[in-house]
Amino acid sequence: MQVQALLALLFTVIVWGVGPVFIRSLSVALGPSDHIVIRYTIVAIAYAIGLLILGGWRIAREDWPRLLLISTVGMVGYNLGSAFGFELVSAGLGSLIIGTQPLLIAATGALIAREKLTPIAMLGLAVGFTGTVLLVWRDLGLSGDSASFIAGSVFIFLCGLAWAIYVVVAKPLIRKYGSYSITALSIIIASLIMIPMLARPSTVDTVMAMTPRNWLDMAYISI
């Protein structure tokens, strides 16, 4: 079981390792608001269909506060921070900032879930953070005005913090209901918040003007 968990995490690292490239591409090409609206309309519909087929939408009343917390703070915070942040900073620099996520998750786990941080775990986090720095070292040059750079950096850091909260707080729900059900429900709830908040009449025009490259980027980041 531990091997399966490690392989699942490795798969996640590989898939999301290049995620910032596609997030930035879509936020720059479509605008962060339309990027989120189009992406999460697709994803929410897909997950809703999956829930109808597979079931798993029934959540006990006592677990709804936790589900709403991870949906509103974790999922919404992560997506708003990443979409608006990567519009303002390069994918490489943004990857460096979001590379602090393991540290944030570890710290959040220690504070909220009382998870113990062993010296080996801390060493692993330090090595991982150092590796992220080395991978994106050439992309550290600043471009544009400093206000945009600082805003983008803050957005991306906060998105990492939001995701750390999601990971730690969602863990008991995932153990109880399964990863698919909690992922689907939290994304659908987050979509019901983000889409009405960010959608505008011109979003339809954005969809009609999307290029094949935009659709390929959208396909990767959505699927």
Number of C-alpha atoms within 10 A of each C-alpha: 6 7 8 9 10 11 12 11 12 12 12 11 12 10 12 13 12 14 17 21 18 20 26 26 23 26 21 16 16 20 17 24 20 24 26 25 20 19 19 21 16 16 19 21 14 15 18 17 13 15 17 10 9 11 12 16 15 10 15 8 7 8 12 12 10 14 21 16 17 28 25 20 17 26 27 24 24 24 23 19 24 28 27 25 29 29 24 24 23 23 22 22 22 26 23 25 20 22 20 20 21 19 18 19 20 19 19 20 19 14 12 11 14 10 13 12 12 9 9 9 12 14 11 13 17 15 12 16 19 14 14 18 20 11 12 15 13 10 15 14 9 11 11 9 9 10 10 15 20 14 15 23 25 16 25 29 24 21 27 27 25 25 23 24 24 26 18 21 20 21 14 14 18 15 10 12 15 13 13 17 22 23 18 22 22 24 22 22 18 23 25 14 14 22 18 10 11 14 16 13 7 10 18 12 11 16 15 9 11 14 12 9 11 17 13 12 18 20 13 12 19 15 9
